[in-house]
Amino acid sequence: MHQEHALSGFSDKYNVTKLVYAEVYETAYQAITREKQIKNWKRSWKKRIIEELNPDWEDLSTKGGFFL
């Protein structure tokens, strides 16, 4: 969906086409809480967590798997 820019929004506006990091939670509340936490992080912190778990910045949407 993101690769084709099928919907307008963040991914279309900024040409985001790869999923390089994801976390899975049992509830929407947990996921939203974590998303808000990460949004407050410095860019360098975000890059470090991605590079620790996905050093080649592979597109996880094509791998069928996610990091927890």
C-alpha positions as CSV (number, residue, x, y, z in Angstrom):
1,M,0.0,0.0,0.0
2,H,2.7,2.5,1.0
3,Q,4.9,1.5,-2.0
4,E,2.2,2.5,-4.4
5,H,1.2,5.7,-2.6
6,A,-2.4,4.5,-2.8
7,L,-3.5,6.7,0.1
8,S,-2.6,10.3,0.7
9,G,-0.9,11.0,4.0
10,F,2.5,10.9,5.7
11,S,4.0,8.1,3.6
12,D,2.8,9.8,0.3
13,K,3.9,13.3,1.3
14,Y,7.4,12.2,2.4
15,N,7.8,9.4,-0.1
16,V,8.1,6.7,2.6
17,T,8.2,3.3,1.0
18,K,10.0,1.0,3.4
19,L,9.0,-0.4,6.8
20,V,12.3,-0.7,8.7
21,Y,11.1,-1.1,12.2
22,A,7.9,-2.2,13.9
23,E,6.7,-3.4,17.3
24,V,3.6,-5.4,18.1
25,Y,1.3,-4.9,21.1
26,E,-1.8,-6.6,22.4
27,T,-3.9,-3.5,22.7
28,A,-4.2,-0.2,20.8
29,Y,-3.6,1.6,24.0
30,Q,-0.2,0.0,24.5
31,A,0.7,0.7,20.9
32,I,-0.3,4.3,21.0
33,T,1.5,4.8,24.3
34,R,4.7,3.4,22.8
35,E,4.3,5.5,19.6
36,K,4.0,8.7,21.7
37,Q,7.1,7.7,23.6
38,I,9.2,7.1,20.5
39,K,8.0,10.3,18.9
40,N,9.7,12.2,21.7
41,W,13.0,10.5,21.1
42,K,15.9,12.2,19.4
43,R,16.5,11.1,15.8
44,S,19.8,9.5,16.7
45,W,18.0,7.3,19.3
46,K,15.5,6.1,16.7
47,K,18.3,5.4,14.2
48,R,20.2,3.4,16.8
49,I,17.3,1.1,17.6
50,I,16.7,0.5,13.9
51,E,20.3,-0.2,13.2
52,E,20.6,-2.6,16.2
53,L,17.8,-4.8,14.9
54,N,17.8,-4.1,11.2
55,P,21.4,-3.0,10.3
56,D,20.8,-3.2,6.5
57,W,17.5,-1.2,6.8
58,E,15.7,-4.0,4.9
59,D,12.0,-3.5,4.0
60,L,10.2,-5.7,6.6
61,S,6.9,-5.4,4.8
62,T,8.3,-7.7,2.1
63,K,9.7,-10.2,4.7
64,G,6.5,-10.9,6.5
65,G,8.1,-10.4,9.9
66,F,8.3,-7.8,12.5
67,F,10.6,-7.0,15.4
68,L,9.1,-7.0,18.9
